């Protein structure tokens, strides 16, 4: 086996600070591919992501570096925004353009009013059956792996919330040698974590009686992290090799995800030792609160329990 001469190896990049990095994932890359690339650029293996994007999809992928990986559990559960294109007139094995065609139908007669009625029925709190090629585990194995192995997979419906599902444009697709006339719908979706946009495309097509699948998907926001602050992998690759990769500091990352409580010096010290402090008597948030020291540093995440605020995660230990 040939070993690389240490003298010819590229120098290790300096380790990035703890924080979040919002990446504009390119098409064709898996979320794991992006994590692997950022591990190299950030000079550390301690990198994780919040919410997988399919290889076909592009857009916001939130990564945690260092101690910020502990925030990802909360970021995963944030609401998400997408822009997508749904093709009416064809259903596929994967509910998107990467699957094999199952059936085709002429969708040219479907009116905009019918489409909007179908969209309304899929808006709000709904029960959704995830795509059979999703990453959901069945007896410890991913559903998509079972499908690829030739198994028939049936997943149970689960509650999700589609808070916004709007029709932005309808574009006719003429009939051709590969099938009858279709309709491409440009849509915007805001939804809860765990919602499958592929399944919305499938279910809309089924409601309209012509079948449907997803042909394009771009995630434009995850919680408080919009596409406007995302950087491409090409932009990140241009970062000077001798300078730590710039990330969103822990405190700023927490501000984008949680309500904030400003601490007194005594409270910051107590929390750094893992001690509880008095609950906020002015307001009480139902979920975690980011507790910031007087100097702006993220000290801990707090949850109110009766008369006290207790640290659930401590980021600035004594």
Residue pairs with C-beta under 8 A, 6 or more apart in sequence:
10 241
11 241
11 242
12 43
13 40
13 41
13 42
13 43
13 241
13 244
13 245
14 43
14 242
14 243
14 244
15 42
15 43
15 44
15 66
15 244
16 41
16 42
16 43
16 44
16 65
16 66
16 244
16 245
16 246
16 247
17 65
17 66
17 244
17 247
17 249
18 65
18 66
18 67
18 68
18 247
18 249
18 250
19 64
19 65
19 66
19 68
19 247
19 248
19 249
19 250
19 252
19 253
20 62
20 63
20 64
20 65
20 68
20 71
20 75
20 225
20 247
20 248
20 253
21 38
21 42
21 62
21 63
21 64
21 65
21 231
21 236
21 245
21 247
21 248
22 60
22 61
22 62
22 63
22 225
22 229
22 230
22 231
22 248
23 34
23 38
23 60
23 61
23 62
23 63
23 230
23 231
23 232
23 233
23 236
24 58
24 59
24 60
24 61
24 227
24 230
24 231
24 232
25 31
25 34
25 53
25 57
25 58
25 59
25 60
25 61
26 58
26 232
26 233
27 55
27 56
27 57
27 58
28 55
28 56
29 55
29 233
30 55
31 49
31 52
31 53
31 61
34 49
34 61
34 63
34 233
35 47
35 48
35 49
35 63
37 233
37 236
38 47
38 63
38 65
38 236
38 245
39 45
39 47
41 236
41 237
41 239
41 245
42 65
42 244
42 245
42 247
43 244
43 245
44 65
44 66
46 65
46 66
46 69
47 63
47 64
47 65
47 69
48 63
48 64
48 69
48 72
49 61
49 62
49 63
49 64
49 72
50 61
50 62
50 63
50 64
50 72
50 75
50 76
50 78
50 222
51 61
51 62
51 75
51 76
51 80
51 193
51 222
52 135
53 59
53 61
53 219
54 96
54 217
55 98
56 96
56 97
56 98
56 214
56 216
56 217
57 217
57 218
57 219
58 217
58 218
58 219
59 82
59 217
59 218
59 219
59 220
59 227
59 230
60 219
60 220
60 221
60 222
60 225
60 226
60 227
60 230
61 219
61 230
62 72
62 75
62 222
62 223
62 225
64 70
64 71
64 72
64 75
65 245
65 247
67 250
67 315
68 247
68 250
68 253
70 313
70 315
71 250
71 253
71 254
71 257
74 257
74 258
74 288
74 301
75 222
75 223
75 225
75 257
76 193
77 193
78 193
78 222
78 223
78 224
78 257
79 163
79 190
79 191
79 192
79 193
79 223
80 190
80 191
80 192
80 193
80 195
80 219
80 221
80 222
80 223
81 164
81 188
81 189
81 190
81 219
81 220
81 221
82 188
82 189
82 190
82 191
82 197
82 217
82 218
82 219
82 220
83 168
83 186
83 187
83 188
83 189
83 217
83 218
83 220
84 186
84 187
84 188
84 189
84 197
84 201
84 214
84 216
84 217
84 218
85 184
85 185
85 186
85 187
85 214
85 215
85 216
85 217
86 184
86 185
86 187
86 200
86 201
86 204
86 205
86 212
86 213
86 214
86 215
87 97
87 173
87 182
87 183
87 184
87 185
87 201
87 212
87 213
87 214
87 215
88 107
88 110
88 115
88 182
88 183
88 184
88 185
88 204
88 205
88 208
88 210
88 211
88 212
89 104
89 105
89 106
89 107
89 173
89 179
89 180
89 181
89 182
89 183
89 205
89 210
89 211
89 212
90 101
90 102
90 103
90 104
90 105
90 179
90 182
90 205
90 211
90 212
90 213
91 101
91 102
91 103
91 202
91 205
91 206
91 211
91 212
91 213
92 98
92 99
92 100
92 101
92 102
92 213
93 99
93 100
93 102
93 133
93 147
94 100
94 131
94 133
94 198
94 213
95 131
95 133
95 196
95 198
95 199
95 201
95 202
95 213
95 214
96 198
96 201
96 213
96 214
96 215
96 217
97 213
97 214
97 215
97 216
99 133
99 213
101 179
102 211
103 211
104 179
104 180
104 211
105 180
105 209
105 210
105 211
106 175
106 180
106 181
106 210
107 180
107 181
107 182
107 183
107 208
107 210
108 172
108 175
108 180
108 181
108 182
108 183
110 183
110 208
110 210
112 167
112 170
114 208
115 167
115 170
115 183
115 185
115 204
115 208
116 167
118 204
118 207
118 208
119 165
119 166
119 167
119 187
119 204
120 165
121 207
122 162
122 165
122 200
122 203
122 204
122 207
123 162
123 163
123 164
123 165
124 161
124 162
124 163
125 159
125 160
125 161
126 159
126 160
126 161
126 162
127 157
127 158
127 159
127 160
128 157
128 158
128 159
128 160
128 195
128 196
128 199
128 200
128 203
129 155
129 156
129 157
129 158
129 199
130 136
130 143
130 155
130 158
130 196
130 199
131 196
131 198
131 199
131 202
132 143
132 144
132 147
132 153
132 154
132 155
133 143
133 144
133 147
134 143
134 144
134 155
134 196
135 142
135 143
135 144
136 142
136 143
136 155
137 143
138 146
138 153
138 155
143 153
143 155
146 153
147 153
158 194
160 191
160 192
160 194
160 195
161 191
161 192
161 195
162 189
162 190
162 191
162 192
162 195
162 200
163 190
163 191
163 192
164 188
164 189
164 190
164 191
165 187
165 188
165 189
165 190
165 200
166 187
166 188
166 189
167 185
167 186
167 187
168 186
168 187
168 188
169 185
169 186
170 183
170 184
170 185
170 186
171 183
171 184
171 185
171 186
172 181
172 182
172 183
172 184
173 181
173 182
173 183
173 184
174 181
175 181
184 215
185 204
189 195
189 197
189 200
191 197
197 214
197 217
198 213
198 214
198 217
201 212
201 213
201 214
202 212
202 213
203 212
204 212
205 211
205 212
205 213
206 212
218 227
219 227
220 226
220 227
221 227
223 256
223 257
224 255
224 256
224 257
225 256
229 248
236 245
239 245
239 246
248 256
250 297
250 298
250 315
251 290
251 292
251 296
251 297
251 298
254 260
254 290
254 292
254 298
254 301
255 290
257 290
258 287
258 288
258 289
258 290
258 301
259 285
259 289
259 290
260 289
260 290
260 291
260 292
261 280
261 289
261 290
261 291
261 292
261 302
261 309
262 292
262 294
263 271
263 277
263 291
263 292
263 293
263 294
263 299
264 294
265 293
265 294
267 277
267 291
268 291
268 293
268 294
268 299
268 316
269 318
270 276
270 277
271 277
271 291
271 299
271 300
271 302
271 311
271 314
271 316
272 299
272 300
272 314
272 316
272 317
272 318
273 317
273 318
274 311
274 314
274 317
275 311
276 305
276 308
276 309
276 310
276 311
277 302
277 308
277 309
278 307
278 308
278 309
279 304
279 305
279 306
279 307
279 308
279 309
280 289
280 304
280 309
284 304
285 304
287 303
288 301
288 302
288 303
288 312
289 301
289 302
289 303
289 304
289 309
290 298
290 301
290 302
291 298
291 299
291 300
291 301
291 302
291 309
291 311
292 298
292 299
293 299
293 316
297 316
298 315
298 316
299 314
299 315
299 316
300 311
300 312
300 313
300 314
300 315
300 316
301 311
301 312
301 313
301 315
302 309
302 310
302 311
302 312
303 309
303 310
303 312
304 310
